Amino acid sequence: MSNAAAAVSLGGSLFRNRFYQTVLFSNVLLQIGIWVRNFAILMFVTDMTNDDPVAVSLISVVEFAPIFVFSFIGGTFADRWRPKRTMIWCDFLSAISVFIVLLTLIYGSWEMVYLATFVSAILSQFSQPSVMKLFKQHIAPEQLQQAMAVFQSLIAIFMVLGPSLGIFVYRQWGIEIAIAVMGVAFLLSAVVLFRIPSDFPQERTDAEKPDFRKELKEGFAYVWRSPVLKVLGGAFAAAGMAVGIVQTLGLFIVIERLGEHKDFLQFLLAVNGVAMLIGGGLVMAVAKKISPQKLLALGMSVGALCMVGVGWSTSVPVTLALQFVNGLVFPCIHIGINTMILQWTNQSFIGRVNGVLSPMFMGMMVIMMSVSGLLKKVFPLVGIYTAAGLIMLLGTLLLSTTFKHKPEQEQLTA
C-alpha cells in the first residue's frame, strides 16, 4: 500500500485513528515532563542563586540554543531514519539523561539541572520532525488541519495548568522528585509509542548511499524552489522578531503600564492560555473551511493589532481583553504553519523542511529576546510594542502573496 493510500484509507473519525490516539497520549506525558522540568528547574535555580538573572536566563539559553545547532541536523537525519524508531529512542534517551542528572544532583553539583533541559532540547530536534513525517503517513490530508487544532488545544491546556503543576511538584517534594517525575514521564512516553503502526519501508535503492551534506543542501534547495515555503520562511522570521521583542517585556507592561504588582503577570498568562484553548476548539470547527495560509494570516494580523494595543493600554480590563483575543487567534498561527509545511512538502523532505524553517522563527525570536532589554532602556514600551506589531503585519503582507497557491496533488498524496 502506498503512503497516500495508507493515510486516506484511515478515513472516518480522527479520534479512531490508532496512530493519532497514541501520539496524543504520548504528548500528554511529554507535556507533563516538559512543564515540570521548566518550572521546577526555574524555581530551583532562583532558590539556589537568590534570583540571579544570569543564572535564570541561562535556562532559556540551554533550552533554545540547541535549535540553532541541531535543527538542520535533526531534520536531515529524521528524513533518513525510521520515524517511529527515532521518536522512541529520543524519549528513551531523554529519560536516561534525566535519571543520570538525578544521580549527579544527589551526589554532585546542582548545576547539572541545566543538562536535563539541554539534552531534552537536543533530542526534540530529532523527534519533532519524525512526528511530522508520521502525520503525513497516517492522517488523511483533509484531516491534517483538524489534527493540528487538537494538538494546539492540548498545548493550551498545559499552558494554563503546566506552570502550577511544575511549581506544585517542586514546592511539595523538592527538585529530586521533580526530576524523577520528568524521567518517568519521558520513559512512559517511549513505551506508549510502541503502539504506533510500524514504519513504512524506506524508499531508498541499494545504489543510493546516504550523504549528509548532500541531503542537507537538498533541504535548503527544496524550500528555496517552493514559492510557498520560501514565503513562509520570511513570515516565520518576521513573526519570530515580533514575538521575541515582546516576549520578555510582559512584566514591565504589568508594572509600568498597568501599575500592578509583578505577580499580576500570572493572570495575563492564564487569560492567554484559556483563550488559546477556546481558539483551538474554534479552529477545529472551521478547519475544513479555510486555507492554512489565510488561517495563518488571520492569526498574525490580529496578533499584531493586539501587540500594539497592549503597548498603548493603561487599563487592566482592556489589556486582559487584548490578551484574550491574542490567545484566541494564536492557534491559527501554530496550526496554519504546521498544516502548510505538511501540505506543501513531499514526505521525504518533511524533516529537512522543518529543520530549515524552525530556526527562522526561533532564531529571530531568541536574538530579539536577547536585545529586548537593551531596547527597553532606550525606547518606551509603547514604541517597542508598536514596532513589534508593525513587523508582524509586514509578515502578514508577505504571506498574502501565497493566497492564490493550492497544494499540488502530489504533495498531498506523496
Salt bridges, closest charged atoms under 4 A:
ASP47 OD2 - ARG171 NH1 3.26
GLU63 OE2 - ARG37 NH2 3.86
ASP79 OD1 - LYS133 NZ 3.60
ASP79 OD2 - ARG352 NE 2.77
GLU215 OE1 - ARG80 NH2 3.00
GLU215 OE2 - ARG204 NH2 3.29
GLU218 OE1 - ARG352 NH1 3.13
GLU256 OE2 - LYS376 NZ 2.87
ASP263 OD2 - HIS261 ND1 3.59
